[in-house]
Amino acid sequence: MNATTRSAAVAALEGIVGTRHVLTDPPLFAGALVEPRGLYRGKALAFVRPGTTQEVAAVAAFCNDARIGIVPQGGNTGLVGGQTPDLSGDQIILSTQRLKAIREVDPHADVMICEAGVTLAEAQAAALSADRLFPLSLAAEGTCTIGGNVSTNAGGVTVIAYGNTRDLVTGIEAVLADGRVVHGLSKLRKDNTGYDVKSLFVGSEGTLGVVTAVSLRLFPNPRARATAFVGVESPEKALALLGIARERLGGAVTSFELISRFAYDITVAHGLARAPLAGDHPWYVLIEASSQVADGFEDAFGGALEAALHEGVVADAAIAASLDQRHAFWRLRESIPEAQVREGGSIKHDVSVAVGDVPAFLNAATRAAEAFEPGARVCAFGHLGDGNIHFNVSQPVGADKARFLARWDAMNEVVHGIVARLGGSFSAEHGVGRLKRDLLARTKDPASLAVMRQIKATLDPNGVMNPGKVL
């Protein structure tokens, strides 16, 4: 794209959204040009901030006609490079940060309609104001946006009880590449009228269209909540604890997080959290349960832990006695990624296997990673309740960070090979983006991949929607 064409494109975009909402000086939007880990950096023709769905549609139609790539971006918290433009400087970043309206909260239908730029924390607060719960919960909830959550099918710490984002969406409003708007903001639980169009956009990472608003499921606000930090001998014992908790508490178990000793130790050592338990244990579990019935709930929760102690499943446990203590437990869990940063280079794996296969995966993958990189330190943690483990490998002490990270793909091959043998997934909740695009092409069922490509070609024949991502 030459200078004249660039100037004309910028002028056209300014005519749609206003001059002040089209930024072309890179220092003004430098943070949007790099993803959080620094793995991908790009350039952009402009950072465009439409304020309505109609403006998004007009921007899309113009870019489609001009063959200008559109990179949708919400809170820029994604971890696979799906929100970062390429280095050509010919793509625009379409920011949803001005799409901030919470259009409706309907406590009777238990549905809330939010625009794409609403942060997850804002959506949670809006639900709470109507005495309802929006259960999606992520460490980045103060920054990540609803549009980004939907586009990546975000998971988080409550999937065991409420499902992924896909399970929380009842309707979608989305702009297609040619500017047409899909008006699908349904509040219905039952709508058996053909293909489930909304689900095409959940997890599509902006490659099929721009999500501008979403209808979201709400739940009764819990009247009681109990949280415990538990020490266990092994992942097998953690799995046994999950079984006891489910037998005793049923669907009340809302989070069940597994934390390795290494993840625990580095988080405490770096002063990011206090040690919840007096002694040291090979593995830890953060378990939380909630109920709409307060009477007897704390006794039932305590009874489940007592049974686990009696059966030798649990070595030690601390039940949060206050909201501050609950927050302290969660602070340790949510600070693990920061602790890894302070330990040097870390090769990441966001994988899932069947819940019952988690111990076998951890055992095999740990041995394989340590054999592949002697001295490497496995930092494993994640959502045991749904089989999603963040199997991250920190560099050996004193190793050269760049040399270690240069083996990223090779380490991935080692770990993902074990995942594949167990019938698991190499992307449990972070998506595909740019980081895992080639891996998807190599491992996805060929017929399924063909269907994905046909859908992409039909909805985006000119390839302007988030080009180079996923497919």
C-alpha positions in Angstrom: 0.0 0.0 0.0 1.5 3.3 -1.1 1.4 6.6 0.8 -1.5 8.0 -1.3 -3.6 4.9 -0.8 -2.8 5.0 3.0 -3.9 8.6 3.3 -7.1 7.9 1.4 -7.9 5.0 3.6 -7.3 6.9 6.8 -9.5 9.8 5.5 -12.3 7.3 4.7 -12.1 5.8 8.2 -12.1 9.2 9.8 -15.2 10.0 7.8 -16.9 7.0 9.4 -15.9 7.2 13.1 -14.5 10.7 13.4 -10.9 12.0 13.3 -10.3 11.7 17.0 -11.1 8.0 16.9 -8.6 7.1 14.2 -5.1 7.0 15.5 -2.2 6.8 13.1 0.8 7.8 15.2 2.2 4.5 16.6 3.3 5.9 20.0 -0.4 6.8 20.7 -1.3 3.1 20.5 2.0 1.3 21.1 0.5 -1.0 23.7 -2.0 -2.4 21.1 0.9 -3.4 18.8 2.3 -6.1 21.1 0.7 -9.0 23.0 1.2 -9.4 26.7 4.2 -11.9 26.5 6.0 -9.9 23.9 6.0 -12.9 21.5 4.3 -10.9 18.7 4.8 -7.3 17.7 3.2 -5.6 14.7 2.5 -2.4 12.8 -0.8 -0.9 11.8 -2.2 1.5 9.3 -4.5 2.9 12.1 -6.0 2.2 15.4 -9.8 2.6 14.8 -12.3 3.0 17.6 -15.9 2.8 16.3 -18.6 3.7 18.9 -21.6 1.8 17.5 -22.4 -1.4 15.7 -23.3 0.7 12.7 -19.9 2.3 12.7 -18.3 -1.2 13.0 -20.4 -2.3 10.0 -19.3 0.8 7.9 -15.6 0.2 8.8 -15.9 -3.5 7.8 -17.6 -2.7 4.5 -15.0 -0.1 3.6 -12.1 -2.4 4.5 -13.6 -5.3 2.7 -13.9 -3.3 -0.5 -10.4 -1.9 -0.1 -8.9 -5.3 0.9 -7.6 -3.9 4.2 -7.1 -6.5 6.9 -9.1 -5.9 10.1 -7.6 -7.1 13.5 -10.3 -6.9 16.2 -9.0 -6.1 19.6 -10.6 -5.9 23.0 -8.5 -5.7 26.2 -5.4 -7.1 24.5 -5.0 -9.9 27.1 -4.9 -12.8 24.7 -2.0 -15.2 25.0 -1.7 -16.6 21.4 -1.2 -13.5 19.3 -4.7 -13.4 17.9 -5.1 -9.7 18.6 -1.8 -8.5 17.1 -1.4 -7.1 13.6 1.3 -8.3 11.3 4.4 -6.3 10.3 3.1 -5.0 7.0 1.5 -1.9 8.4 -1.4 -2.4 6.0 -3.9 -3.7 8.6 -6.1 -1.8 10.9 -6.7 -2.6 14.6 -10.4 -2.3 15.2 -10.8 -1.6 18.9 -14.0 -2.3 20.7 -13.1 -0.1 23.7 -15.9 2.4 22.9 -18.6 -0.3 22.7 -19.3 0.0 26.5 -23.1 -0.2 26.9 -24.8 -2.8 29.1 -28.0 -2.8 27.2 -30.1 -4.9 29.4 -30.1 -7.0 32.6 -33.2 -9.2 32.7 -33.4 -11.1 36.0 -36.5 -13.0 34.9 -34.9 -14.5 31.9 -31.6 -14.6 33.7 -29.9 -12.9 30.7 -27.7 -9.8 30.4 -26.9 -8.1 27.1 -23.5 -6.5 27.0 -21.6 -4.7 24.2 -18.2 -6.1 23.3 -16.1 -3.5 25.0 -17.5 -4.1 28.5 -14.9 -5.6 30.7 -15.5 -8.9 32.4 -15.4 -7.2 35.8 -18.0 -4.6 34.7 -20.3 -7.4 33.5 -19.9 -9.2 36.8 -20.8 -6.0 38.7 -23.9 -5.4 36.5 -25.1 -8.9 37.2 -24.5 -8.5 40.9 -26.5 -5.2 40.9 -29.6 -7.3 39.9 -28.7 -10.0 42.5 -27.5 -12.3 39.8 -24.2 -14.0 39.1 -22.3 -14.0 35.8 -19.9 -16.8 36.6 -17.1 -16.4 34.1 -13.9 -15.7 36.2 -10.4 -15.0 34.9 -7.3 -13.4 36.4 -7.5 -10.7 33.8 -11.2 -9.8 34.5 -10.4 -6.1 35.1 -9.0 -5.7 31.6 -10.3 -8.5 29.4 -13.5 -7.7 27.5 -16.7 -9.6 26.8 -16.1 -9.5 23.1 -12.7 -11.0 23.6 -14.0 -13.6 26.0 -16.6 -14.7 23.5 -14.2 -14.6 20.5 -11.7 -16.8 22.3 -14.3 -19.0 24.1 -12.6 -18.1 27.4 -12.5 -20.7 30.2 -11.3 -19.7 33.6 -11.7 -21.1 37.1 -15.5 -21.9 37.2 -15.8 -24.2 34.1 -16.3 -27.2 36.4 -19.7 -25.7 37.4 -20.8 -23.4 34.6 -19.0 -24.3 31.5 -16.9 -22.3 29.1 -18.0 -19.0 27.6 -19.8 -20.9 24.8 -22.1 -22.4 27.5 -22.9 -18.9 28.8 -23.9 -17.3 25.5 -27.6 -17.2 24.4 -27.2 -14.8 21.5 -24.8 -12.8 19.4 -24.7 -9.5 17.5 -21.8 -9.6 15.0 -20.6 -7.7 11.9 -19.6 -9.7 8.9 -16.7 -8.9 6.6 -19.0 -7.1 4.1 -20.7 -5.0 6.7 -23.9 -7.0 7.2 -25.0 -7.3 10.8 -26.1 -10.6 12.3 -28.9 -9.6 14.7 -29.1 -12.6 17.1 -29.3 -11.2 20.6 -31.7 -13.8 21.8 -32.7 -14.3 25.4 -34.2 -17.7 24.7 -33.1 -21.0 26.2 -35.0 -22.9 23.6 -34.7 -21.9 19.9 -34.6 -24.9 17.6 -34.7 -23.0 14.3 -31.9 -24.5 12.3 -28.1 -24.0 12.5 -26.7 -22.5 15.7 -25.3 -19.4 14.1 -24.2 -17.7 17.3 -21.8 -20.6 18.0 -19.9 -19.9 14.8 -18.6 -16.7 16.4 -17.8 -18.1 19.8 -14.1 -19.1 19.6 -13.6 -17.8 16.1 -11.1 -15.3 17.2 -12.4 -12.5 15.0 -11.8 -14.5 11.8 -15.5 -14.7 10.8 -16.7 -11.3 12.0 -16.6 -8.7 14.7 -18.7 -9.5 17.8 -20.3 -6.2 18.9 -22.8 -7.4 21.6 -23.6 -10.6 23.4 -26.6 -12.1 25.4 -25.2 -13.8 28.4 -26.6 -16.3 30.9 -27.0 -15.3 34.5 -27.4 -17.4 37.6 -28.9 -16.9 41.1 -26.4 -15.1 43.3 -25.0 -17.6 45.9 -25.9 -17.1 49.5 -23.0 -19.1 50.8 -19.5 -19.7 49.7 -16.7 -21.7 51.2 -13.0 -21.9 50.1 -10.2 -24.1 51.3 -6.5 -24.5 50.5 -5.4 -28.1 50.8 -2.1 -30.0 50.8 -2.1 -33.4 49.0 0.5 -36.0 48.2 -0.1 -36.4 44.5 -2.4 -35.6 41.6 -4.0 -38.9 42.2 -4.9 -37.8 45.7 -6.2 -34.5 44.3 -8.5 -36.5 42.0 -9.7 -38.5 44.9 -10.5 -35.3 46.8 -12.5 -34.1 43.8 -14.5 -37.3 43.9 -15.3 -36.9 47.6 -16.2 -33.2 47.1 -18.6 -34.0 44.3 -20.2 -36.9 46.2 -20.8 -34.7 49.3 -21.5 -31.3 47.6 -22.7 -32.2 44.2 -22.9 -29.3 41.7 -21.9 -26.9 44.5 -18.2 -27.3 43.6 -17.5 -24.3 41.5 -13.6 -24.3 41.4 -11.0 -27.0 41.8 -7.5 -25.8 41.1 -4.4 -28.0 41.2 -1.1 -26.3 42.1 2.3 -28.0 41.9 4.9 -27.6 44.7 7.2 -25.6 42.4 4.4 -23.2 41.4 3.5 -22.7 45.0 7.1 -22.2 46.2 8.1 -19.6 43.6 4.9 -17.6 44.2 5.6 -17.5 48.0 9.3 -17.0 47.6 8.8 -13.9 45.4 6.5 -12.3 47.9 3.5 -12.5 45.7 1.4 -14.4 48.3 1.7 -15.8 51.8 1.9 -19.6 52.5 -1.7 -20.7 53.5 -0.4 -23.9 55.2 2.3 -24.4 57.8 3.9 -27.4 56.2 5.1 -28.2 52.7 3.4 -30.7 50.4 4.1 -32.1 47.0 0.8 -30.7 45.5 -1.9 -28.3 46.6 -5.6 -27.8 45.8 -7.6 -24.7 46.0 -11.3 -25.7 46.2 -14.3 -23.5 46.3 -18.0 -24.3 46.5 -21.1 -22.2 46.7 -24.8 -22.6 47.3 -28.1 -20.7 47.2 -29.0 -22.4 50.5 -26.9 -21.0 53.4 -28.1 -23.2 56.2 -25.8 -26.1 56.8 -23.6 -25.4 53.8 -20.4 -24.6 55.8 -20.9 -27.8 57.8 -21.3 -29.8 54.6 -18.1 -28.3 53.1 -16.2 -28.9 56.3 -17.5 -32.5 56.4 -16.2 -33.2 52.9 -12.7 -32.1 53.9 -12.9 -34.1 57.2 -13.9 -37.2 55.2 -10.9 -36.7 52.9 -8.6 -36.3 55.9 -10.0 -39.4 57.5 -9.5 -41.4 54.3 -5.9 -40.2 54.0 -6.6 -38.3 50.8 -5.8 -34.9 52.3 -2.6 -34.2 54.4 -3.6 -30.7 55.6 -6.2 -28.1 54.9 -7.2 -24.5 55.8 -10.7 -23.2 55.3 -11.0 -19.5 54.7 -12.4 -17.8 57.8 -12.9 -14.4 56.2 -13.3 -12.7 52.8 -9.7 -11.4 53.2 -8.4 -15.0 53.7 -10.4 -16.2 50.7 -8.8 -13.4 48.6 -5.4 -14.4 49.9 -5.9 -18.0 48.8 -6.9 -16.8 45.3 -4.0 -14.3 45.2 -1.6 -17.2 45.4 -3.3 -19.1 42.5 -3.5 -16.0 40.3 0.0 -14.8 41.0 1.7 -17.9 39.6 2.2 -16.5 36.1 3.9 -13.4 37.5 6.2 -15.7 39.6 7.1 -17.6 36.5 8.1 -14.3 34.8 10.5 -13.6 37.7 12.0 -17.1 37.4 13.1 -16.4 33.8 12.1 -18.0 30.5 9.0 -20.2 30.5 7.7 -22.4 27.7 3.9 -22.6 28.0 1.4 -25.3 27.3 -2.4 -24.8 27.7 -3.6 -28.4 27.4 -6.6 -30.5 28.4 -7.1 -34.2 28.8 -10.0 -36.2 30.3 -10.1 -35.4 34.0 -9.2 -38.9 35.0 -6.1 -38.8 32.8 -4.6 -35.7 34.4 -2.3 -37.7 36.8 -1.0 -39.9 34.0 -0.4 -36.8 31.8 1.5 -34.9 34.5 3.7 -37.9 35.3 4.5 -38.6 31.7 4.9 -35.0 30.6 7.1 -34.1 33.6 9.5 -37.0 32.9 9.6 -36.1 29.2 10.2 -32.4 29.7 13.0 -33.0 32.3 14.7 -35.5 30.0 14.4 -33.1 27.0 15.9 -30.2 29.0 17.9 -31.4 32.0 17.5 -29.0 34.9 14.2 -27.6 33.6 11.6 -27.0 36.3 8.0 -27.9 35.6 5.4 -25.4 36.7 2.1 -27.2 36.5 -1.2 -25.7 37.7 -4.7 -25.3 36.5 -8.2 -26.4 36.4 -8.2 -30.1 37.5 -12.0 -30.0 37.7 -12.3 -29.7 33.9 -9.0 -31.4 32.8 -7.3 -28.1 31.8 -3.7 -27.9 33.0 -1.2 -25.1 32.3 1.9 -27.2 31.9 4.6 -24.6 31.8 8.4 -25.3 31.9 10.7 -22.8 33.5 14.3 -22.5 32.4 17.1 -24.3 34.4 18.6 -22.1 37.1 21.4 -20.0 35.5 20.5 -21.0 31.9 20.5 -18.6 29.0 16.9 -17.4 28.6 17.1 -16.8 24.8 18.7 -20.3 24.2 16.0 -21.9 26.3 13.1 -20.2 24.6 14.5 -21.0 21.2 13.5 -24.6 22.0 9.9 -23.6 22.4 8.6 -25.5 19.4 10.7 -28.6 20.2 9.4 -28.7 23.8 5.9 -28.3 22.5 6.3 -31.3 20.3 7.4 -33.4 23.4 4.5 -32.3 25.5 1.8 -32.2 22.8 2.8 -35.7 21.7 1.8 -37.0 25.2 -1.4 -34.9 25.1 -2.3 -36.4 21.7 -1.7 -40.0 22.9 -4.2 -39.3 25.7 -6.8 -37.9 23.3 -6.4 -34.4 24.6 -6.2 -30.9 23.2 -3.2 -28.6 22.7 -5.5 -25.5 23.3 -7.8 -25.8 26.2 -8.8 -22.2 26.7 -6.4 -19.7 25.2 -7.3 -20.3 21.5 -5.2 -20.7 18.4 -4.3 -17.2 17.1 -0.9 -17.2 15.5 1.0 -19.2 18.1 -0.8 -22.5 17.4 -2.0 -22.0 13.8 0.5 -24.4 12.2 -0.1 -26.9 15.0 -3.8 -26.8 14.2 -3.1 -27.5 10.6 -1.0 -30.5 11.4 -3.2 -32.1 14.0 -6.9 -31.2 13.4 -9.1 -33.8 11.8 -8.9 -33.1 8.1 -12.6 -33.1 7.5 -13.2 -30.8 10.4 -10.4 -28.5 9.1 -12.0 -28.5 5.7 -15.3 -27.4 7.2 -13.6 -24.6 9.1 -12.0 -23.4 5.9 -15.2 -23.5 3.9 -17.0 -21.5 6.6 -14.2 -18.9 6.5 -14.3 -18.7 2.7 -18.1 -18.2 2.7 -18.2 -15.5 5.4 -15.0 -13.8 4.5 -14.2 -14.5 0.9 -11.6 -11.6 0.7 -9.8 -12.8 3.8 -9.9 -9.4 5.6 -11.1 -10.6 9.0 -8.1 -11.1 11.3 -5.9 -12.5 8.5 -3.3 -15.0 9.4 -5.0 -16.2 12.6 -6.4 -19.7 13.3 -6.3 -20.9 9.7 
